């Protein structure tokens, strides 16, 4: 804990005590980018713990003995899970993935293939075609499996399908 500002650590602990939440044993169950996919859109999240209003990458923290999750910044996540390195690594790998996705989107595109499309990445292939069962929607095919739902919604456009393909290539 020596690389965390002691004042910040103390403030976070006090806040948890104040609301009666557990001080230790939190786990990160999810992470998201407050800016979403729009790179130029200026929007930041507020840390539920310290109130910092400039959180770009949000760590969603959960505890078995607490009903609600906390959406916090990197430092607070590190404090809550008792491991600042884990929180920083997680944030670094998300940033890294974001920039790889950005690069992928500018260098790859769906190429017409048979009755649909195809995209190649590091020797892997994904295919895209109109979803016969759901008019107006797309279906992806990758590794002999079919994928129709991305982030809880049907795939309606080719750009989303390309992001989805990137996820599949990296899964
Ligand atoms: Zn915070």
Backbone and ligand atoms as CSV (ligand in chain L), in Angstrom:
chain,resi,resn,atom,element,x,y,z
A,1,UNK,N,N,0.809,-1.211,0.000
A,1,UNK,CA,C,0.000,0.000,0.000
A,1,UNK,C,C,0.847,1.268,0.000
A,2,UNK,N,N,2.159,1.139,0.010
A,2,UNK,CA,C,2.987,2.336,0.214
A,2,UNK,C,C,2.962,3.317,-0.965
A,3,UNK,N,N,2.494,2.837,-2.130
A,3,UNK,CA,C,2.465,3.745,-3.266
A,3,UNK,C,C,1.115,4.459,-3.420
A,4,UNK,N,N,0.242,4.227,-2.456
A,4,UNK,CA,C,-1.029,4.952,-2.474
A,4,UNK,C,C,-0.936,6.097,-1.484
A,5,UNK,N,N,-1.385,7.235,-1.913
A,5,UNK,CA,C,-1.472,8.394,-1.066
A,5,UNK,C,C,-2.234,8.044,0.224
A,6,UNK,N,N,-1.565,8.222,1.392
A,6,UNK,CA,C,-2.147,7.811,2.681
A,6,UNK,C,C,-3.448,8.531,2.988
A,7,UNK,N,N,-3.503,9.804,2.578
A,7,UNK,CA,C,-4.694,10.604,2.809
A,7,UNK,C,C,-5.877,10.030,2.035
A,8,UNK,N,N,-5.599,9.663,0.779
A,8,UNK,CA,C,-6.642,9.100,-0.077
A,8,UNK,C,C,-7.124,7.761,0.504
A,9,UNK,N,N,-6.164,6.964,0.913
A,9,UNK,CA,C,-6.486,5.661,1.504
A,9,UNK,C,C,-7.367,5.848,2.739
A,10,UNK,N,N,-6.973,6.781,3.616
A,10,UNK,CA,C,-7.731,7.045,4.831
A,10,UNK,C,C,-9.144,7.531,4.538
A,11,UNK,N,N,-9.260,8.416,3.553
A,11,UNK,CA,C,-10.564,8.969,3.186
A,11,UNK,C,C,-11.489,7.864,2.677
A,12,UNK,N,N,-10.928,6.958,1.873
A,12,UNK,CA,C,-11.732,5.851,1.332
A,12,UNK,C,C,-12.196,4.918,2.444
A,13,UNK,N,N,-11.289,4.610,3.344
A,13,UNK,CA,C,-11.632,3.728,4.458
A,13,UNK,C,C,-12.730,4.357,5.321
A,14,UNK,N,N,-12.595,5.663,5.580
A,14,UNK,CA,C,-13.592,6.360,6.385
A,14,UNK,C,C,-14.961,6.345,5.735
A,15,UNK,N,N,-14.960,6.538,4.424
A,15,UNK,CA,C,-16.230,6.548,3.688
A,15,UNK,C,C,-16.909,5.184,3.803
A,16,UNK,N,N,-16.127,4.113,3.646
A,16,UNK,CA,C,-16.688,2.756,3.760
A,16,UNK,C,C,-17.234,2.515,5.170
A,17,UNK,N,N,-16.457,2.951,6.169
A,17,UNK,CA,C,-16.887,2.798,7.576
A,17,UNK,C,C,-18.188,3.551,7.824
A,18,UNK,N,N,-18.216,4.777,7.321
A,18,UNK,CA,C,-19.366,5.652,7.489
A,18,UNK,C,C,-20.665,5.000,7.006
A,19,UNK,N,N,-20.601,4.352,5.853
A,19,UNK,CA,C,-21.827,3.734,5.340
A,19,UNK,C,C,-21.990,2.289,5.804
A,20,UNK,N,N,-21.013,1.818,6.582
A,20,UNK,CA,C,-21.122,0.472,7.129
A,20,UNK,C,C,-20.788,-0.642,6.150
A,21,UNK,N,N,-20.095,-0.293,5.104
A,21,UNK,CA,C,-19.721,-1.298,4.098
A,21,UNK,C,C,-18.430,-2.005,4.516
A,22,UNK,N,N,-18.220,-3.232,4.029
A,22,UNK,CA,C,-16.967,-3.940,4.351
A,22,UNK,C,C,-15.743,-3.141,3.877
A,23,UNK,N,N,-14.663,-3.247,4.629
A,23,UNK,CA,C,-13.454,-2.496,4.274
A,23,UNK,C,C,-12.537,-3.298,3.352
A,24,UNK,N,N,-12.631,-4.599,3.455
A,24,UNK,CA,C,-11.730,-5.451,2.671
A,24,UNK,C,C,-12.521,-6.506,1.894
A,25,UNK,N,N,-11.862,-7.140,0.969
A,25,UNK,CA,C,-12.458,-8.276,0.280
A,25,UNK,C,C,-13.344,-7.937,-0.906
A,26,UNK,N,N,-13.178,-6.754,-1.450
A,26,UNK,CA,C,-13.943,-6.386,-2.649
A,26,UNK,C,C,-13.284,-6.988,-3.880
A,27,UNK,N,N,-14.128,-7.308,-4.838
A,27,UNK,CA,C,-13.591,-7.848,-6.105
A,27,UNK,C,C,-14.112,-7.030,-7.268
A,28,UNK,N,N,-13.287,-6.920,-8.290
A,28,UNK,CA,C,-13.719,-6.225,-9.501
A,28,UNK,C,C,-14.461,-7.227,-10.384
A,29,UNK,N,N,-15.739,-6.928,-10.680
A,29,UNK,CA,C,-16.519,-7.859,-11.499
A,29,UNK,C,C,-16.707,-7.377,-12.930
A,30,UNK,N,N,-16.402,-6.091,-13.158
A,30,UNK,CA,C,-16.574,-5.564,-14.509
A,30,UNK,C,C,-15.804,-4.256,-14.624
A,31,UNK,N,N,-15.608,-3.841,-15.854
A,31,UNK,CA,C,-14.914,-2.596,-16.090
A,31,UNK,C,C,-15.468,-1.991,-17.361
A,32,UNK,N,N,-15.619,-0.679,-17.385
A,32,UNK,CA,C,-16.042,-0.073,-18.648
A,32,UNK,C,C,-15.441,1.305,-18.839
A,33,UNK,N,N,-15.476,1.752,-20.074
A,33,UNK,CA,C,-14.946,3.046,-20.446
A,33,UNK,C,C,-16.081,4.063,-20.376
A,34,UNK,N,N,-15.920,5.079,-19.514
A,34,UNK,CA,C,-16.977,6.079,-19.348
A,34,UNK,C,C,-17.259,6.823,-20.657
A,35,UNK,N,N,-16.291,6.844,-21.528
A,35,UNK,CA,C,-16.471,7.543,-22.802
A,35,UNK,C,C,-17.211,6.710,-23.830
A,36,UNK,N,N,-17.420,5.466,-23.529
A,36,UNK,CA,C,-18.070,4.599,-24.512
A,36,UNK,C,C,-17.196,4.428,-25.733
A,37,UNK,N,N,-17.822,4.292,-26.902
A,37,UNK,CA,C,-17.038,4.070,-28.108
A,37,UNK,C,C,-16.734,5.350,-28.863
A,38,UNK,N,N,-17.350,6.443,-28.426
A,38,UNK,CA,C,-17.118,7.710,-29.113
A,38,UNK,C,C,-15.881,8.368,-28.537
A,39,UNK,N,N,-14.804,8.302,-29.293
A,39,UNK,CA,C,-13.523,8.802,-28.802
A,39,UNK,C,C,-13.525,10.291,-28.461
A,40,UNK,N,N,-14.268,11.087,-29.246
A,40,UNK,CA,C,-14.168,12.529,-29.030
A,40,UNK,C,C,-15.231,13.075,-28.070
A,41,UNK,N,N,-16.106,12.205,-27.648
A,41,UNK,CA,C,-17.144,12.633,-26.728
A,41,UNK,C,C,-16.537,12.795,-25.328
A,42,UNK,N,N,-16.751,13.961,-24.726
A,42,UNK,CA,C,-16.181,14.188,-23.405
A,42,UNK,C,C,-17.154,13.784,-22.319
A,43,UNK,N,N,-16.945,12.622,-21.767
A,43,UNK,CA,C,-17.786,12.259,-20.642
A,43,UNK,C,C,-16.996,11.382,-19.685
A,44,UNK,N,N,-17.034,11.780,-18.430
A,44,UNK,CA,C,-16.319,11.044,-17.399
A,44,UNK,C,C,-17.297,10.606,-16.325
A,45,UNK,N,N,-16.923,9.560,-15.628
A,45,UNK,CA,C,-17.761,9.084,-14.543
A,45,UNK,C,C,-17.250,9.666,-13.228
A,46,UNK,N,N,-18.104,9.596,-12.212
A,46,UNK,CA,C,-17.719,10.036,-10.877
A,46,UNK,C,C,-17.482,8.804,-10.011
A,47,UNK,N,N,-16.380,8.815,-9.287
A,47,UNK,CA,C,-16.055,7.686,-8.410
A,47,UNK,C,C,-17.029,7.652,-7.231
A,48,UNK,N,N,-17.666,6.505,-7.024
A,48,UNK,CA,C,-18.635,6.357,-5.932
A,48,UNK,C,C,-17.998,6.488,-4.558
A,49,UNK,N,N,-16.693,6.299,-4.501
A,49,UNK,CA,C,-16.053,6.299,-3.190
A,49,UNK,C,C,-15.433,7.647,-2.825
A,50,UNK,N,N,-14.575,8.183,-3.708
A,50,UNK,CA,C,-13.886,9.437,-3.353
A,50,UNK,C,C,-14.501,10.664,-4.015
A,51,UNK,N,N,-15.415,10.439,-4.969
A,51,UNK,CA,C,-16.073,11.573,-5.596
A,51,UNK,C,C,-15.295,12.226,-6.732
A,52,UNK,N,N,-14.160,11.662,-7.109
A,52,UNK,CA,C,-13.399,12.161,-8.248
A,52,UNK,C,C,-14.286,12.142,-9.494
A,53,UNK,N,N,-14.385,13.306,-10.166
A,53,UNK,CA,C,-15.312,13.402,-11.301
A,53,UNK,C,C,-14.634,13.153,-12.644
A,54,UNK,N,N,-13.372,12.735,-12.603
A,54,UNK,CA,C,-12.632,12.544,-13.854
A,54,UNK,C,C,-12.272,11.098,-14.142
A,55,UNK,N,N,-13.185,10.188,-13.820
A,55,UNK,CA,C,-12.867,8.771,-14.014
A,55,UNK,C,C,-13.180,8.354,-15.444
A,56,UNK,N,N,-12.152,7.944,-16.153
A,56,UNK,CA,C,-12.350,7.486,-17.531
A,56,UNK,C,C,-12.693,5.987,-17.543
A,57,UNK,N,N,-11.871,5.190,-16.849
A,57,UNK,CA,C,-12.127,3.758,-16.796
A,57,UNK,C,C,-12.731,3.395,-15.433
A,58,UNK,N,N,-13.933,2.858,-15.486
A,58,UNK,CA,C,-14.673,2.581,-14.259
A,58,UNK,C,C,-14.515,1.117,-13.857
A,59,UNK,N,N,-14.081,0.903,-12.609
A,59,UNK,CA,C,-13.971,-0.451,-12.069
A,59,UNK,C,C,-15.227,-0.716,-11.248
A,60,UNK,N,N,-15.941,-1.797,-11.564
A,60,UNK,CA,C,-17.165,-2.126,-10.828
A,60,UNK,C,C,-16.801,-3.125,-9.730
A,61,UNK,N,N,-16.956,-2.671,-8.466
A,61,UNK,CA,C,-16.512,-3.465,-7.322
A,61,UNK,C,C,-17.688,-4.091,-6.581
A,62,UNK,N,N,-17.537,-5.372,-6.270
A,62,UNK,CA,C,-18.625,-6.115,-5.624
A,62,UNK,C,C,-18.087,-6.841,-4.391
A,63,UNK,N,N,-18.950,-6.925,-3.382
A,63,UNK,CA,C,-18.588,-7.660,-2.172
A,63,UNK,C,C,-19.725,-8.611,-1.811
A,64,UNK,N,N,-19.381,-9.835,-1.395
A,64,UNK,CA,C,-20.395,-10.841,-1.052
A,64,UNK,C,C,-21.365,-10.359,0.016
A,65,UNK,N,N,-20.853,-9.520,0.950
A,65,UNK,CA,C,-21.688,-9.086,2.066
A,65,UNK,C,C,-22.244,-7.667,1.905
A,66,UNK,N,N,-22.344,-7.230,0.676
A,66,UNK,CA,C,-22.879,-5.897,0.452
A,66,UNK,C,C,-23.796,-5.929,-0.770
A,67,UNK,N,N,-25.011,-5.328,-0.641
A,67,UNK,CA,C,-25.992,-5.490,-1.722
A,67,UNK,C,C,-25.690,-4.701,-2.992
A,68,UNK,N,N,-24.931,-3.614,-2.845
A,68,UNK,CA,C,-24.723,-2.773,-4.014
A,68,UNK,C,C,-23.285,-2.808,-4.504
A,69,UNK,N,N,-23.120,-2.518,-5.790
A,69,UNK,CA,C,-21.767,-2.420,-6.323
A,69,UNK,C,C,-21.300,-0.967,-6.215
A,70,UNK,N,N,-19.996,-0.776,-6.217
A,70,UNK,CA,C,-19.397,0.546,-6.268
A,70,UNK,C,C,-18.736,0.707,-7.636
A,71,UNK,N,N,-18.969,1.841,-8.254
A,71,UNK,CA,C,-18.277,2.142,-9.507
A,71,UNK,C,C,-17.213,3.177,-9.198
A,72,UNK,N,N,-15.968,2.750,-9.266
A,72,UNK,CA,C,-14.874,3.598,-8.778
A,72,UNK,C,C,-13.730,3.724,-9.780
A,73,UNK,N,N,-12.824,4.648,-9.479
A,73,UNK,CA,C,-11.629,4.823,-10.282
A,73,UNK,C,C,-10.560,3.816,-9.876
A,74,UNK,N,N,-9.447,3.887,-10.592
A,74,UNK,CA,C,-8.382,2.900,-10.419
A,74,UNK,C,C,-7.823,2.830,-8.995
A,75,UNK,N,N,-7.526,3.993,-8.414
A,75,UNK,CA,C,-6.901,4.001,-7.094
A,75,UNK,C,C,-7.851,3.444,-6.027
A,76,UNK,N,N,-9.111,3.892,-6.084
A,76,UNK,CA,C,-10.087,3.391,-5.115
A,76,UNK,C,C,-10.315,1.884,-5.297
A,77,UNK,N,N,-10.313,1.429,-6.550
A,77,UNK,CA,C,-10.469,-0.009,-6.804
A,77,UNK,C,C,-9.324,-0.773,-6.138
A,78,UNK,N,N,-8.104,-0.229,-6.297
A,78,UNK,CA,C,-6.929,-0.846,-5.690
A,78,UNK,C,C,-7.032,-0.902,-4.175
A,79,UNK,N,N,-7.562,0.164,-3.578
A,79,UNK,CA,C,-7.738,0.210,-2.130
A,79,UNK,C,C,-8.774,-0.824,-1.690
A,80,UNK,N,N,-9.884,-0.871,-2.405
A,80,UNK,CA,C,-10.981,-1.778,-2.026
A,80,UNK,C,C,-10.589,-3.254,-2.149
A,81,UNK,N,N,-9.774,-3.561,-3.140
A,81,UNK,CA,C,-9.382,-4.966,-3.296
A,81,UNK,C,C,-8.044,-5.256,-2.628
A,82,UNK,N,N,-7.460,-4.200,-2.029
A,82,UNK,CA,C,-6.205,-4.395,-1.321
A,82,UNK,C,C,-5.042,-4.730,-2.239
A,83,UNK,N,N,-5.146,-4.308,-3.494
A,83,UNK,CA,C,-4.091,-4.626,-4.442
A,83,UNK,C,C,-4.065,-3.593,-5.564
A,84,UNK,N,N,-3.242,-2.570,-5.347
A,84,UNK,CA,C,-3.194,-1.482,-6.323
A,84,UNK,C,C,-2.591,-1.952,-7.652
A,85,UNK,N,N,-1.671,-2.887,-7.588
A,85,UNK,CA,C,-1.048,-3.380,-8.828
A,85,UNK,C,C,-2.062,-4.092,-9.715
A,86,UNK,N,N,-2.942,-4.875,-9.078
A,86,UNK,CA,C,-3.969,-5.590,-9.850
A,86,UNK,C,C,-4.879,-4.587,-10.553
A,87,UNK,N,N,-5.254,-3.526,-9.829
A,87,UNK,CA,C,-6.137,-2.512,-10.417
A,87,UNK,C,C,-5.442,-1.789,-11.568
A,88,UNK,N,N,-4.153,-1.474,-11.362
A,88,UNK,CA,C,-3.419,-0.773,-12.421
A,88,UNK,C,C,-3.206,-1.659,-13.643
A,89,UNK,N,N,-2.916,-2.951,-13.400
A,89,UNK,CA,C,-2.738,-3.890,-14.517
A,89,UNK,C,C,-4.020,-4.000,-15.332
A,90,UNK,N,N,-5.121,-4.077,-14.597
A,90,UNK,CA,C,-6.416,-4.217,-15.251
A,90,UNK,C,C,-6.691,-2.997,-16.131
A,91,UNK,N,N,-6.404,-1.831,-15.581
A,91,UNK,CA,C,-6.646,-0.606,-16.333
A,91,UNK,C,C,-5.721,-0.523,-17.548
A,92,UNK,N,N,-4.480,-0.917,-17.356
A,92,UNK,CA,C,-3.515,-0.889,-18.448
A,92,UNK,C,C,-3.958,-1.815,-19.577
A,93,UNK,N,N,-4.432,-3.019,-19.203
A,93,UNK,CA,C,-4.786,-3.954,-20.261
A,93,UNK,C,C,-6.064,-3.515,-20.978
A,94,UNK,N,N,-6.934,-2.776,-20.274
A,94,UNK,CA,C,-8.110,-2.247,-20.957
A,94,UNK,C,C,-7.732,-1.148,-21.942
A,95,UNK,N,N,-6.841,-0.267,-21.515
A,95,UNK,CA,C,-6.354,0.797,-22.400
A,95,UNK,C,C,-5.704,0.203,-23.633
A,96,UNK,N,N,-4.903,-0.813,-23.370
A,96,UNK,CA,C,-4.193,-1.516,-24.425
A,96,UNK,C,C,-5.159,-2.121,-25.447
A,97,UNK,N,N,-6.191,-2.750,-24.918
A,97,UNK,CA,C,-7.179,-3.369,-25.779
A,97,UNK,C,C,-7.922,-2.309,-26.597
A,98,UNK,N,N,-8.204,-1.186,-25.958
A,98,UNK,CA,C,-8.878,-0.083,-26.643
A,98,UNK,C,C,-8.065,0.394,-27.832
A,99,UNK,N,N,-6.751,0.545,-27.617
A,99,UNK,CA,C,-5.941,1.056,-28.711
A,99,UNK,C,C,-5.750,-0.001,-29.801
A,100,UNK,N,N,-5.731,-1.282,-29.400
A,100,UNK,CA,C,-5.658,-2.327,-30.424
A,100,UNK,C,C,-6.942,-2.371,-31.245
A,101,UNK,N,N,-8.073,-2.145,-30.563
A,101,UNK,CA,C,-9.357,-2.125,-31.271
A,101,UNK,C,C,-9.391,-0.967,-32.266
A,102,UNK,N,N,-8.915,0.191,-31.822
A,102,UNK,CA,C,-8.898,1.364,-32.680
A,102,UNK,C,C,-8.084,1.089,-33.951
A,103,UNK,N,N,-6.930,0.478,-33.739
A,103,UNK,CA,C,-6.057,0.141,-34.858
A,103,UNK,C,C,-6.746,-0.872,-35.782
A,104,UNK,N,N,-7.363,-1.877,-35.172
A,104,UNK,CA,C,-8.069,-2.904,-35.934
A,104,UNK,C,C,-9.151,-2.282,-36.810
A,105,UNK,N,N,-9.919,-1.352,-36.240
A,105,UNK,CA,C,-11.043,-0.749,-36.961
A,105,UNK,C,C,-10.584,0.092,-38.149
A,106,UNK,N,N,-9.368,0.647,-38.065
A,106,UNK,CA,C,-8.894,1.467,-39.182
A,106,UNK,C,C,-8.166,0.631,-40.229
A,107,UNK,N,N,-7.790,-0.581,-39.888
A,107,UNK,CA,C,-7.022,-1.382,-40.843
A,107,UNK,C,C,-7.801,-2.584,-41.371
A,108,UNK,N,N,-8.961,-2.851,-40.807
A,108,UNK,CA,C,-9.739,-4.008,-41.251
A,108,UNK,C,C,-11.142,-3.608,-41.666
A,109,UNK,N,N,-11.678,-4.339,-42.607
A,109,UNK,CA,C,-13.042,-4.075,-43.043
A,109,UNK,C,C,-13.664,-5.373,-43.532
A,110,UNK,N,N,-14.999,-5.407,-43.585
A,110,UNK,CA,C,-15.676,-6.596,-44.100
A,110,UNK,C,C,-15.505,-6.643,-45.613
A,111,UNK,N,N,-14.994,-7.743,-46.135
A,111,UNK,CA,C,-14.828,-7.923,-47.573
A,111,UNK,C,C,-15.929,-8.863,-48.069
A,112,UNK,N,N,-16.527,-8.521,-49.236
A,112,UNK,CA,C,-17.555,-9.414,-49.771
A,112,UNK,C,C,-17.022,-10.836,-49.909
A,113,UNK,N,N,-17.806,-11.775,-49.486
A,113,UNK,CA,C,-17.397,-13.175,-49.546
A,113,UNK,C,C,-18.647,-14.038,-49.684
A,114,UNK,N,N,-18.690,-14.822,-50.760
A,114,UNK,CA,C,-19.890,-15.620,-51.054
A,114,UNK,C,C,-21.137,-14.732,-50.935
A,115,UNK,N,N,-22.121,-15.150,-50.125
A,115,UNK,CA,C,-23.324,-14.316,-50.047
A,115,UNK,C,C,-23.269,-13.343,-48.875
A,116,UNK,N,N,-22.096,-13.229,-48.241
A,116,UNK,CA,C,-21.982,-12.334,-47.100
A,116,UNK,C,C,-20.656,-11.599,-47.117
A,117,UNK,N,N,-19.964,-11.573,-45.963
A,117,UNK,CA,C,-18.698,-10.863,-45.836
A,117,UNK,C,C,-17.741,-11.675,-44.985
A,118,UNK,N,N,-16.503,-11.250,-45.061
A,118,UNK,CA,C,-15.480,-11.951,-44.309
A,118,UNK,C,C,-14.415,-10.959,-43.852
A,119,UNK,N,N,-13.847,-11.176,-42.669
A,119,UNK,CA,C,-12.711,-10.368,-42.220
A,119,UNK,C,C,-11.661,-11.315,-41.639
A,120,UNK,N,N,-10.410,-11.021,-41.929
A,120,UNK,CA,C,-9.299,-11.865,-41.478
A,120,UNK,C,C,-8.453,-11.108,-40.461
A,121,UNK,N,N,-7.945,-11.835,-39.484
A,121,UNK,CA,C,-7.106,-11.200,-38.461
A,121,UNK,C,C,-6.149,-12.243,-37.913
A,122,UNK,N,N,-4.859,-12.009,-38.093
A,122,UNK,CA,C,-3.828,-12.915,-37.586
A,122,UNK,C,C,-4.132,-14.381,-37.910
A,123,UNK,N,N,-4.468,-14.619,-39.160
A,123,UNK,CA,C,-4.717,-15.990,-39.605
A,123,UNK,C,C,-6.065,-16.565,-39.220
A,124,UNK,N,N,-6.899,-15.738,-38.535
A,124,UNK,CA,C,-8.244,-16.208,-38.180
A,124,UNK,C,C,-9.258,-15.526,-39.094
A,125,UNK,N,N,-10.398,-16.153,-39.237
A,125,UNK,CA,C,-11.431,-15.597,-40.105
A,125,UNK,C,C,-12.772,-15.530,-39.388
A,126,UNK,N,N,-13.488,-14.453,-39.644
A,126,UNK,CA,C,-14.869,-14.350,-39.164
A,126,UNK,C,C,-15.734,-14.027,-40.375
A,127,UNK,N,N,-16.950,-14.516,-40.347
A,127,UNK,CA,C,-17.865,-14.309,-41.468
A,127,UNK,C,C,-19.107,-13.601,-40.978
A,128,UNK,N,N,-19.682,-12.822,-41.885
A,128,UNK,CA,C,-20.881,-12.064,-41.539
A,128,UNK,C,C,-21.925,-12.286,-42.622
A,129,UNK,N,N,-23.125,-12.565,-42.203
A,129,UNK,CA,C,-24.207,-12.671,-43.191
A,129,UNK,C,C,-25.527,-12.227,-42.587
A,130,UNK,N,N,-26.490,-12.001,-43.480
A,130,UNK,CA,C,-27.808,-11.567,-43.012
A,130,UNK,C,C,-28.437,-12.705,-42.222
A,131,UNK,N,N,-29.010,-12.319,-41.072
A,131,UNK,CA,C,-29.616,-13.327,-40.204
A,131,UNK,C,C,-30.962,-13.758,-40.794
A,132,UNK,N,N,-30.978,-14.960,-41.318
A,132,UNK,CA,C,-32.185,-15.488,-41.972
A,132,UNK,C,C,-33.390,-15.456,-41.038
A,133,UNK,N,N,-33.169,-15.706,-39.764
A,133,UNK,CA,C,-34.261,-15.800,-38.795
A,133,UNK,C,C,-34.722,-14.448,-38.280
A,134,UNK,N,N,-33.871,-13.446,-38.400
A,134,UNK,CA,C,-34.191,-12.120,-37.880
A,134,UNK,C,C,-33.914,-11.053,-38.941
A,135,UNK,N,N,-34.897,-10.763,-39.775
A,135,UNK,CA,C,-34.685,-9.801,-40.860
A,135,UNK,C,C,-34.145,-8.470,-40.348
A,136,UNK,N,N,-33.203,-7.897,-41.072
A,136,UNK,CA,C,-32.614,-6.618,-40.688
A,136,UNK,C,C,-31.438,-6.775,-39.745
A,137,UNK,N,N,-31.177,-8.010,-39.295
A,137,UNK,CA,C,-30.073,-8.238,-38.363
A,137,UNK,C,C,-28.967,-9.062,-39.038
A,138,UNK,N,N,-27.814,-9.002,-38.428
A,138,UNK,CA,C,-26.683,-9.777,-38.916
A,138,UNK,C,C,-26.366,-10.942,-37.985
A,139,UNK,N,N,-25.726,-11.932,-38.553
A,139,UNK,CA,C,-25.230,-13.052,-37.774
A,139,UNK,C,C,-23.749,-13.223,-38.086
A,140,UNK,N,N,-22.929,-13.385,-37.057
A,140,UNK,CA,C,-21.510,-13.639,-37.263
A,140,UNK,C,C,-21.237,-15.126,-37.119
A,141,UNK,N,N,-20.262,-15.561,-37.848
A,141,UNK,CA,C,-19.832,-16.937,-37.709
A,141,UNK,C,C,-18.332,-16.929,-37.440
A,142,UNK,N,N,-17.956,-17.611,-36.382
A,142,UNK,CA,C,-16.545,-17.671,-36.023
A,142,UNK,C,C,-16.277,-18.986,-35.307
A,143,UNK,N,N,-15.262,-19.688,-35.734
A,143,UNK,CA,C,-14.909,-20.944,-35.084
A,143,UNK,C,C,-16.056,-21.939,-35.029
A,144,UNK,N,N,-16.788,-22.042,-36.141
A,144,UNK,CA,C,-17.921,-22.981,-36.259
A,144,UNK,C,C,-19.066,-22.670,-35.309
A,145,UNK,N,N,-19.097,-21.463,-34.770
A,145,UNK,CA,C,-20.229,-21.077,-33.920
A,145,UNK,C,C,-20.881,-19.827,-34.497
A,146,UNK,N,N,-22.149,-19.608,-34.128
A,146,UNK,CA,C,-22.872,-18.429,-34.597
A,146,UNK,C,C,-23.091,-17.438,-33.469
A,147,UNK,N,N,-22.976,-16.162,-33.810
A,147,UNK,CA,C,-23.120,-15.097,-32.812
A,147,UNK,C,C,-24.084,-14.048,-33.326
A,148,UNK,N,N,-25.150,-13.810,-32.582
A,148,UNK,CA,C,-26.179,-12.863,-33.023
A,148,UNK,C,C,-26.385,-11.711,-32.035
A,149,UNK,N,N,-25.968,-11.892,-30.792
A,149,UNK,CA,C,-26.218,-10.880,-29.752
A,149,UNK,C,C,-24.897,-10.296,-29.274
A,150,UNK,N,N,-24.785,-8.993,-29.336
A,150,UNK,CA,C,-23.592,-8.322,-28.830
A,150,UNK,C,C,-24.017,-7.276,-27.806
A,151,UNK,N,N,-23.433,-7.334,-26.611
A,151,UNK,CA,C,-23.793,-6.416,-25.513
A,151,UNK,C,C,-25.304,-6.381,-25.291
A,152,UNK,N,N,-25.932,-7.535,-25.365
A,152,UNK,CA,C,-27.355,-7.619,-25.071
A,152,UNK,C,C,-28.288,-7.215,-26.200
A,153,UNK,N,N,-27.739,-6.883,-27.366
A,153,UNK,CA,C,-28.609,-6.464,-28.477
A,153,UNK,C,C,-28.249,-7.205,-29.761
A,154,UNK,N,N,-29.208,-7.308,-30.660
A,154,UNK,CA,C,-28.926,-7.927,-31.948
A,154,UNK,C,C,-27.978,-7.046,-32.755
A,155,UNK,N,N,-27.204,-7.693,-33.594
A,155,UNK,CA,C,-26.236,-6.964,-34.415
A,155,UNK,C,C,-26.958,-6.396,-35.635
A,156,UNK,N,N,-27.078,-5.055,-35.679
A,156,UNK,CA,C,-27.861,-4.404,-36.740
A,156,UNK,C,C,-27.005,-3.706,-37.784
A,157,UNK,N,N,-25.741,-3.478,-37.503
A,157,UNK,CA,C,-24.912,-2.778,-38.493
A,157,UNK,C,C,-23.522,-3.396,-38.565
A,158,UNK,N,N,-22.857,-3.136,-39.684
A,158,UNK,CA,C,-21.591,-3.807,-39.954
A,158,UNK,C,C,-20.455,-3.315,-39.078
A,159,UNK,N,N,-20.564,-2.067,-38.631
A,159,UNK,CA,C,-19.527,-1.520,-37.754
A,159,UNK,C,C,-19.526,-2.235,-36.401
A,160,UNK,N,N,-20.712,-2.405,-35.853
A,160,UNK,CA,C,-20.845,-3.160,-34.603
A,160,UNK,C,C,-20.357,-4.589,-34.799
A,161,UNK,N,N,-20.695,-5.141,-35.959
A,161,UNK,CA,C,-20.266,-6.508,-36.271
A,161,UNK,C,C,-18.739,-6.616,-36.304
A,162,UNK,N,N,-18.090,-5.536,-36.762
A,162,UNK,CA,C,-16.622,-5.552,-36.832
A,162,UNK,C,C,-16.010,-5.494,-35.423
A,163,UNK,N,N,-16.604,-4.680,-34.547
A,163,UNK,CA,C,-16.161,-4.637,-33.145
A,163,UNK,C,C,-16.345,-6.016,-32.509
A,164,UNK,N,N,-17.478,-6.627,-32.803
A,164,UNK,CA,C,-17.789,-7.959,-32.285
A,164,UNK,C,C,-16.745,-8.976,-32.780
A,165,UNK,N,N,-16.408,-8.878,-34.054
A,165,UNK,CA,C,-15.412,-9.791,-34.619
A,165,UNK,C,C,-14.080,-9.636,-33.890
A,166,UNK,N,N,-13.701,-8.397,-33.577
A,166,UNK,CA,C,-12.464,-8.141,-32.844
A,166,UNK,C,C,-12.491,-8.834,-31.468
A,167,UNK,N,N,-13.646,-8.719,-30.807
A,167,UNK,CA,C,-13.809,-9.391,-29.508
A,167,UNK,C,C,-13.622,-10.902,-29.657
A,168,UNK,N,N,-14.242,-11.432,-30.688
A,168,UNK,CA,C,-14.153,-12.889,-30.896
A,168,UNK,C,C,-12.730,-13.309,-31.222
A,169,UNK,N,N,-12.052,-12.546,-32.051
A,169,UNK,CA,C,-10.665,-12.855,-32.401
A,169,UNK,C,C,-9.781,-12.867,-31.147
A,170,UNK,N,N,-10.139,-12.028,-30.192
A,170,UNK,CA,C,-9.323,-11.897,-28.969
A,170,UNK,C,C,-9.843,-12.721,-27.797
A,171,UNK,N,N,-10.878,-13.492,-28.032
A,171,UNK,CA,C,-11.443,-14.264,-26.923
A,171,UNK,C,C,-10.676,-15.564,-26.724
L,1,ZN,ZN,ZN,-12.071,7.181,-6.109
